[in-house]
Amino acid sequence: MTTKTLATQKSSALISALFVALIGGTVLFVAGHAQSAVLHDAAHDIRHATGFPCH
């Protein structure tokens, strides 16, 4: 491998890690500020949409 290839791989891995951290932080922020009934209803709707029985 060349130095340029290693630098590109490291850069790509860093961008991926930062993107995942941003998504995770956003999910935590939204879930932390949402009402519990809203979260329950969203989870309930997702279960129905994916075909899982919940009753």
C-alpha positions as a LaTeX table, in Angstrom:
\begin{tabular}{lrrr}
\hline
Residue & $x$ (\AA) & $y$ (\AA) & $z$ (\AA) \\
\hline
Met1 & 0.00 & 0.00 & 0.00 \\
Thr2 & 1.09 & 3.47 & $-0.63$ \\
Thr3 & 1.02 & 6.32 & 1.83 \\
Lys4 & $-1.74$ & 7.99 & $-0.15$ \\
Thr5 & $-3.93$ & 4.89 & 0.13 \\
Leu6 & $-3.42$ & 4.68 & 3.91 \\
Ala7 & $-4.22$ & 8.37 & 4.32 \\
Thr8 & $-7.39$ & 7.95 & 2.27 \\
Gln9 & $-8.49$ & 4.95 & 4.33 \\
Lys10 & $-7.84$ & 6.76 & 7.61 \\
Ser11 & $-9.71$ & 9.82 & 6.38 \\
Ser12 & $-12.66$ & 7.70 & 5.26 \\
Ala13 & $-12.75$ & 5.88 & 8.62 \\
Leu14 & $-12.63$ & 9.18 & 10.51 \\
Ile15 & $-15.49$ & 10.64 & 8.46 \\
Ser16 & $-17.54$ & 7.49 & 9.02 \\
Ala17 & $-16.91$ & 7.57 & 12.78 \\
Leu18 & $-17.85$ & 11.24 & 13.00 \\
Phe19 & $-21.04$ & 10.65 & 11.01 \\
Val20 & $-22.07$ & 7.75 & 13.27 \\
Ala21 & $-21.35$ & 9.85 & 16.37 \\
Leu22 & $-23.47$ & 12.68 & 14.95 \\
Ile23 & $-26.39$ & 10.32 & 14.27 \\
Gly24 & $-26.09$ & 8.79 & 17.75 \\
Gly25 & $-25.98$ & 12.18 & 19.42 \\
Thr26 & $-29.01$ & 13.31 & 17.46 \\
Val27 & $-30.99$ & 10.21 & 18.46 \\
Leu28 & $-30.09$ & 10.73 & 22.13 \\
Phe29 & $-30.98$ & 14.42 & 21.97 \\
Val30 & $-34.36$ & 13.80 & 20.34 \\
Ala31 & $-35.21$ & 10.88 & 22.63 \\
Gly32 & $-34.19$ & 12.89 & 25.67 \\
His33 & $-36.54$ & 15.75 & 24.82 \\
Ala34 & $-39.51$ & 13.81 & 23.48 \\
Gln35 & $-42.48$ & 12.91 & 25.66 \\
Ser36 & $-42.65$ & 9.23 & 26.63 \\
Ala37 & $-46.07$ & 8.85 & 24.97 \\
Val38 & $-44.62$ & 10.09 & 21.67 \\
Leu39 & $-41.78$ & 7.57 & 21.86 \\
His40 & $-44.20$ & 4.77 & 22.73 \\
Asp41 & $-46.49$ & 5.62 & 19.83 \\
Ala42 & $-43.56$ & 5.79 & 17.41 \\
Ala43 & $-42.26$ & 2.39 & 18.53 \\
His44 & $-45.76$ & 0.95 & 18.34 \\
Asp45 & $-46.24$ & 2.23 & 14.78 \\
Ile46 & $-42.86$ & 0.84 & 13.71 \\
Arg47 & $-43.76$ & $-2.59$ & 15.11 \\
His48 & $-46.96$ & $-2.60$ & 13.08 \\
Ala49 & $-45.20$ & $-1.36$ & 9.93 \\
Thr50 & $-42.60$ & $-4.13$ & 10.11 \\
Gly51 & $-45.15$ & $-6.84$ & 10.81 \\
Phe52 & $-44.35$ & $-7.64$ & 14.44 \\
Pro53 & $-47.37$ & $-8.43$ & 16.56 \\
Cys54 & $-47.61$ & $-6.35$ & 19.70 \\
His55 & $-51.04$ & $-7.16$ & 21.11 \\
\hline
\end{tabular}
